[in-house]
Structures are given as C-alpha cells and as structure tokens.
Amino acid sequence: MNKFILLIIVIGIGLIAFKVSRKHTFAADNTENTMASDSARYISAFDRVKDLIKKDKKYNKNIAFLLDMKKLSGRNRFFVVDLHNNRILDQGLVAHGSGSETGKAGRLKFSNQDNSYATSLGMYSIGTAYNGSFGKAYKLYGLEESNSNAYSRNIVLHKYDRMPDDEQIAPICLSQGCPMVSVKFYERLQPIIDSSPTQIILNIYY
C-alpha cells in the first residue's frame, strides 16, 4: 500500500478516536457536574430546614421531606431525610403543578397566586389529614412569602393512582400545584406523618 495513503488512514483513525474520547469525557464531566449541583441544592435545602427547627420546637427535629424541583419529573426528587444523620431514608417521584410548565424540559416557573396551578417554592409544615377527592390527604401550610397562599389555594400532599412508582425517562403526570405522589410511595409516607408528635417540614426547592 502506498505509504502516503497509509499515513492518511492512520491520521484519520487517530482523529476519530480523539473525538470519541472527548465526547465520552464531556459526558462524564456533565454527569459529575449534575451530581455536584444536585448535592449543593440538597445541602442548602437541608441546612435551611435545620435552621428553622432550631428556632421552633413545634417542628419535627428528626425527619423532613425535601423536594428538588430542578430534577426532571421522571426522576426521584422527593426525599425523606434523617436530620440527625443527614441521611436519605426513602425517595420517590413527585409531580409538579401544570402551571409550572414552561414548554422547555427541565425549566419550571413557580407561583403563589390563586388559580395558577403552579408549584410554590419554600418551606411548608404538614398539617392535619382530611378525606378529599384523592382520599386521605394532608393540608400544607406555607411558611414563607413564596408559598404563603398554600392553605387558601388548597395545596395538599396527596396520592394519585396514575402516578408511576419507578423512575422513567419520560415526564410524569402533572398536578394542580400540589406535591402529588404514587399510591405506594404515599403508603410509606403516611405512617411517618401520622406517627410524628410534631409537624414535619416539607421543603420544595429549585
């Protein structure tokens, strides 16, 4: 084979290998950056809850619920957290409000307004249970300016039988602004809430 042609082939193979290597490295970097940003948001949300429960004895000092709305809806983003040991005890899918949709994947908007059907960010206390159209549900009380209308908007923690249990690539169904979970996940949350002698904090962050 002509030496010049052979040299061209070798250079071409080298360039392809370099591009593939760069692509794989970039994908790995993206994954690492995503994990780092998820962790940073989690730590910030965790610390905010810790600061709140130090100031008020009426809140549960052992357990909190953290909901990361930055994560895609098909991924687990509802975390049951051990506040003493900074450990995730359980996790599952949770829907956001239809009014939070922007038409762009992974980008949400938030509102505290009536009839917005949007999720409101901020810390909530989980109130008493009642029986509504979705069965047993828990009233949520907004503790911040960003979610102060939660009670009047009927924002509640409830289950929905069409919510999937497992993570998936496709987006899951939407709520009218409530943190809505699957029946199986709800069955795991319910005894935690019902057995708590004090109010559990639920923190929705982005």
N, C-alpha and C positions, 0 to 999 in steps of 0.2 A: 504494500500500500504506500502511496506517495506520502512522504514524511510531513509535508505541509498539510495535507488533508487530515492525517492522524493527529497533528497538533491542534487543528481546529476542533476536532471531535473531543479531545481531552479537555480543552478550554471550555467547550460548551457543557460538558458533563459537570465540570467544576462549578460553573455559574449556576446551573440548576440545583446542585447540592447546596450551594451557598444560600440561594433563595429559599429553599425548603427549610434549611436550618434557621434562617432569620424569621420565617413565618412561625415555626414552632416556638422559637424563643419569645417572639412577640405575644403569642397566645398564652404562654406560661406567665409572662410578665403581667398580662391583662388579668389572668386568674388571681395572681398574687396581689395585684393592686385592688381588685374587687374584694378579696378576702380581708385585706387590710382596712379598707374603707368600711366594710360591714362591721368589723371589730371595733373601729373607732366610734361608729354611731352607737353600737351596743354599749360600750363603756360609758359614753356620755349619758345615754338614757338611764343606765344602771345608777350612775352617780347622782343624777337628778332625783331619782326615787329615794336613794339613801339619804340625801339631804332633807327631803320632805318628811320622811318618817322619823327623823331625829327631832324634828320640831313639834310633832303632833302625835300623842300616844294613842289616838283613836285608829291609827292605821297599822296594818299587819307588818311586823318587822322581820318576818321570816320569808314570806312569799310575795312576789309581784309578777305581773304579766307585762311583757314588753312586746310591742308590735312594730316591726320595721317596715314601713310602707315604701321604702326605697327599693326593697327586693321585689322581684316580679311576683305577681299574684299566684303563679303556679308553683312557687317555692315556699317551703316552710318559713313563716315570718312571724308567727305567734309563739312566743317563748314563755314558758313557766320557769321562773327563776328563783333559786335559793339565794336569798340576800345575804345570808351569813357566810356562805362558802363561794359566792359568785359562781354558781354552777347552774347550767340549764338542766332542769328536771324532765321537761317534756316540751314538745314543739309540734306545730301543725299549721295547716293552711288557714288563712283568714281573708274574707272578701273586703274590698273597699267599696265606697259608695259610687254609684253610676255617675254622679255629678262631679266626681274627681277625675274622670277620664278627660284626656286632652287630645286623643287621637294619635298620640305618639307612645310607643311601647316604652315602659319604664319611667314615664314622666307623668306625674299626677299634679293636680291642683287641689286646694283644700278650702273649706268654707265653714263658717259658724252660723250661716244665715238659714232661716226657716225656708223650707221647700227647695233647698239647693241640692238635696240628695247626695251631698258630698261628705266625705270623711273630714272630721276636725282633728287637728293635731293637738297634743297636750296630754296632761295627766288627768285621769279620772279616778274617782272612788267607785267601787262596785257596791250598789245599793241592794235593796230587798228584791226578792223574786216575785213574779206575778205570772199568771197564765194568760197568754195572748194568742194571736193568730199562728204563732210558731211554737205554741206550747209554753213550757216554762222558760222564762227569760229574766234577765237581771237589769234593773234600771242603772243607768250610768250618770254620775254627777260630774260635770266639768269643773275642774279646779283652777282653770286659767282663763285668761281673756280669749284665747284662741278657741276654747270649747265651752264657754260659759252658758251657751244655749242648749246644751246636750239634753237636759231633762225636758225642757219645753218642746224640743224637736223630737222627743221620743226615741232618742238614740239609746239602744239597749244591746247587751250581749246576748245573742241567741243562736240557735242552730237552724240548719236548713237541710232538708233531706236530699237536695240535688247538689250539695257541696261535695266534692271528691275528698277522699281520705288521704290519698297519696300524692306526692309531688308529681308534676307534669310540666311539659314544655308549654302547652297552650295556656292562655289566660283562663282563670276560673270565672264563675258567675259573679254578678255584681249585687250589692245590697242598695238600700236607700240611705246609706250613710252609717249604718250600724256595722260593728265588727261581727261578722257572721261566720260561723264555723260549721264543720261537718257534725253529724249526729254522734259519731264515735268519739271524736275529739271532745265534744261537749260533755259526753258522759264521763270523760276523765277530768274535765274542769269542774263539773258540778259538785262533786264531793269536797274538792278543795275549797270552793267558795262557801258551801253550806256549813263546813266544819270550822271555818275561821271565826274566832271570837271577836276579831276586829276587821275593819274594812280593808279589802285588798286594793292596792293601787294598780291601775292599768294605764300604761304609758304608750301612747301612739306617737311615733316619731318618724322623721324623714331625712 
